[in-house]
Amino acid sequence: MAKRTIRFITGEEIMIDTKIIALTVFKLQHEMVQTPVVTSTKVYLPATANTWRIYGLAVSPIKANTKGFLKPAKFGGLSYPVLKNRGSNVYEIQTAQFGRVQIYASATTGATVK
């Protein structure tokens, strides 16, 4: 193992393993590159919808698991970049109030995804 001594301004010295530091830096850079996943797709919620359910990322997007509500009508409709398409008309979006959440947006709900 390659070891290196680091001397602080205070005069203290520590011995470090340079392989561990290189691995840690690689891991941090890799994680930064992996998130967030952003697509060129947006989800559009119609101005006719008073409320729109949102769901946490670790639950099934069903009524019982509602995390909160968006209010498209209040803003003349809303649109969000799709961060991830989970399939079955379920998408991940980022909101200012709730953070990253799931949303159900099939054509039958009035939402459009393009």
C-alpha positions in Angstrom: 0.0 0.0 0.0 1.2 3.5 -0.8 1.2 5.6 2.4 1.7 9.3 2.6 2.2 11.6 5.6 0.2 14.8 5.8 1.4 17.6 8.1 -1.2 20.2 9.3 -0.5 23.8 10.1 -0.9 22.9 13.8 2.1 20.6 13.5 0.1 17.4 13.7 0.9 14.6 11.3 -1.2 11.7 10.0 -0.4 8.8 7.8 -2.9 8.1 5.0 -3.4 5.3 2.4 -3.4 7.0 -1.0 -5.4 4.1 -2.6 -8.3 4.7 -0.2 -8.4 8.4 -1.0 -8.3 7.7 -4.8 -11.1 5.2 -4.5 -13.2 7.7 -2.4 -12.7 10.5 -4.9 -13.6 8.2 -7.8 -16.8 7.1 -5.9 -17.8 10.7 -5.2 -17.3 11.7 -8.8 -19.3 8.7 -10.1 -22.2 9.5 -7.8 -22.2 13.1 -8.9 -22.4 12.1 -12.5 -25.2 9.6 -11.9 -27.8 12.0 -10.4 -30.1 13.4 -11.4 -31.2 11.6 -14.5 -32.9 14.2 -16.7 -34.7 13.4 -19.9 -35.8 15.9 -22.6 -39.4 15.0 -21.8 -41.8 17.2 -19.8 -45.1 16.4 -18.1 -47.8 19.0 -18.5 -50.6 19.2 -16.0 -53.8 21.0 -17.3 -55.1 24.2 -15.9 -58.5 22.5 -15.5 -57.1 20.2 -12.7 -57.6 21.8 -9.2 -55.3 19.2 -7.5 -52.9 16.5 -8.6 -51.6 13.8 -6.3 -47.9 13.2 -5.8 -46.2 10.2 -4.2 -42.9 9.5 -2.4 -40.3 7.6 -4.3 -40.4 4.5 -2.1 -44.1 3.8 -2.4 -46.6 2.6 -5.0 -48.4 5.6 -6.6 -51.9 4.8 -5.2 -54.3 7.1 -3.4 -53.5 5.7 0.0 -49.8 6.7 -0.5 -50.4 10.3 -1.4 -47.6 12.6 -0.2 -49.3 15.8 -1.1 -51.0 17.8 -3.9 -49.9 20.0 -6.7 -52.4 22.8 -7.7 -52.2 23.2 -11.5 -55.4 25.4 -11.7 -53.9 28.0 -9.4 -51.0 28.5 -11.8 -52.8 28.1 -15.1 -51.4 24.6 -15.5 -48.0 23.3 -14.5 -45.1 21.6 -16.3 -42.1 19.7 -15.0 -39.1 18.0 -16.6 -39.3 14.2 -16.3 -36.3 13.0 -14.3 -37.2 9.4 -14.8 -39.8 7.4 -16.5 -40.9 4.6 -14.2 -43.2 3.0 -16.7 -47.0 2.6 -16.6 -47.5 6.4 -16.9 -45.6 7.1 -13.7 -42.8 9.7 -13.8 -40.4 11.2 -11.3 -40.3 15.0 -11.1 -38.7 17.6 -8.9 -40.9 20.1 -7.1 -39.9 23.1 -4.9 -42.1 22.2 -2.0 -42.0 18.4 -1.9 -38.6 17.6 -3.6 -38.3 14.6 -5.9 -41.6 12.7 -6.2 -43.6 10.4 -8.4 -46.6 11.5 -10.4 -49.2 9.5 -12.3 -49.8 11.2 -15.7 -51.7 9.1 -18.2 -53.6 10.6 -21.1 -56.9 9.7 -19.5 -56.1 12.1 -16.6 -55.7 15.1 -18.9 -51.9 15.3 -18.5 -49.7 15.2 -21.5 -46.1 14.0 -21.7 -43.9 15.1 -24.6 
